[in-house]
Amino acid sequence: MVMMPDVVYRAFKSLETKDAKVIYMSPKGNVLDQEKVVKLSKEKHLIILCGHYEGIDQRVLDEIVDEEISIGDYVLTGGEIPAMVLVDSVSRYIDGVIDNSSLEEESFSIEGLLEYPQYTRPEIFEGKKVPEILLSGHHEKINQWRKEKAIETTKKKRPDLYKKYKKKEENS
Ligand SMILES: C[S@@+](CC[C@H](N)C(=O)[O-])C[C@H]1O[C@@H](n2cnc3c(N)ncnc32)[C@H](O)[C@@H]1O
């Protein structure tokens, strides 16, 4: 079963504005990443189109869609959950949604690296201590430690991102 073009087109027409960018959530699109999320957060108006069943008639896609975005290389039943992923990730960059400082040191935000490990109270949990340096109050050394841990974590968990980071470092 394929969604009919005229129905989708009428829905689009009822929402269209001159600034609208139409995104079709689709496994055939480019896979969403943080860079794209930040770019989309600067758009004035996003219209998100979700398919169901086999998808949507190609003619209306050709007519109205600016970009196809996937949330990963797997197939879901419909585009609603991918749309929620997009809305959640993009809206975090809209003023007033969350504290801006929370965005600055997250995974993918610091030179494309994953975030360093986080700790909170208690100081000792099941015999494991919070790293001494984090209790020192020495901000420069703490920042240095965090950078090293971010690099180490990225190298271990996402060698693909680490490779990109190294390449950028070498070219800078
Ligand atoms: C069952 S899927 C259709 C799959 C399509 N026949 C194909 O093989 O590429 C139905 C709808 O779910 C959404 N969808 C499924 N997987 C997705 C993904 N990985 N990313 C974004 N949207 C997805 C799309 O809107 C799609 O039109």
PDBQT file of the ligand as one rigid body, heavy atoms in Angstrom, charges set to zero:
ROOT
HETATM    1  C1  LIG A 201       7.936   0.731   6.028  1.00  0.00    +0.000 C 
HETATM    2  S1  LIG A 201       8.686   2.281   5.714  1.00  0.00    +0.000 S 
HETATM    3  C2  LIG A 201       8.852   2.243   3.948  1.00  0.00    +0.000 C 
HETATM    4  C3  LIG A 201      10.175   1.693   3.523  1.00  0.00    +0.000 C 
HETATM    5  C4  LIG A 201      10.386   1.811   2.023  1.00  0.00    +0.000 C 
HETATM    6  N1  LIG A 201       9.490   0.957   1.299  1.00  0.00    +0.000 N 
HETATM    7  C5  LIG A 201      11.835   1.428   1.713  1.00  0.00    +0.000 C 
HETATM    8  O1  LIG A 201      12.119   0.263   1.504  1.00  0.00    +0.000 OA
HETATM    9  O2  LIG A 201      12.708   2.333   1.707  1.00  0.00    +0.000 OA
HETATM   10  C6  LIG A 201       7.366   3.404   5.970  1.00  0.00    +0.000 C 
HETATM   11  C7  LIG A 201       7.792   4.822   6.346  1.00  0.00    +0.000 C 
HETATM   12  O3  LIG A 201       8.496   4.801   7.571  1.00  0.00    +0.000 OA
HETATM   13  C8  LIG A 201       9.423   5.864   7.605  1.00  0.00    +0.000 C 
HETATM   14  N2  LIG A 201      10.743   5.295   7.934  1.00  0.00    +0.000 N 
HETATM   15  C9  LIG A 201      11.046   3.978   8.034  1.00  0.00    +0.000 A 
HETATM   16  N3  LIG A 201      12.319   3.805   8.365  1.00  0.00    +0.000 NA
HETATM   17  C10 LIG A 201      12.873   5.013   8.500  1.00  0.00    +0.000 A 
HETATM   18  C11 LIG A 201      14.169   5.484   8.837  1.00  0.00    +0.000 A 
HETATM   19  N4  LIG A 201      15.174   4.660   9.071  1.00  0.00    +0.000 N 
HETATM   20  N5  LIG A 201      14.378   6.811   8.887  1.00  0.00    +0.000 NA
HETATM   21  C12 LIG A 201      13.378   7.677   8.635  1.00  0.00    +0.000 A 
HETATM   22  N6  LIG A 201      12.115   7.297   8.294  1.00  0.00    +0.000 NA
HETATM   23  C13 LIG A 201      11.869   5.990   8.236  1.00  0.00    +0.000 A 
HETATM   24  C14 LIG A 201       9.372   6.553   6.244  1.00  0.00    +0.000 C 
HETATM   25  O4  LIG A 201       8.577   7.724   6.368  1.00  0.00    +0.000 OA
HETATM   26  C15 LIG A 201       8.708   5.524   5.369  1.00  0.00    +0.000 C 
HETATM   27  O5  LIG A 201       7.986   6.098   4.303  1.00  0.00    +0.000 OA
ENDROOT
TORSDOF 0
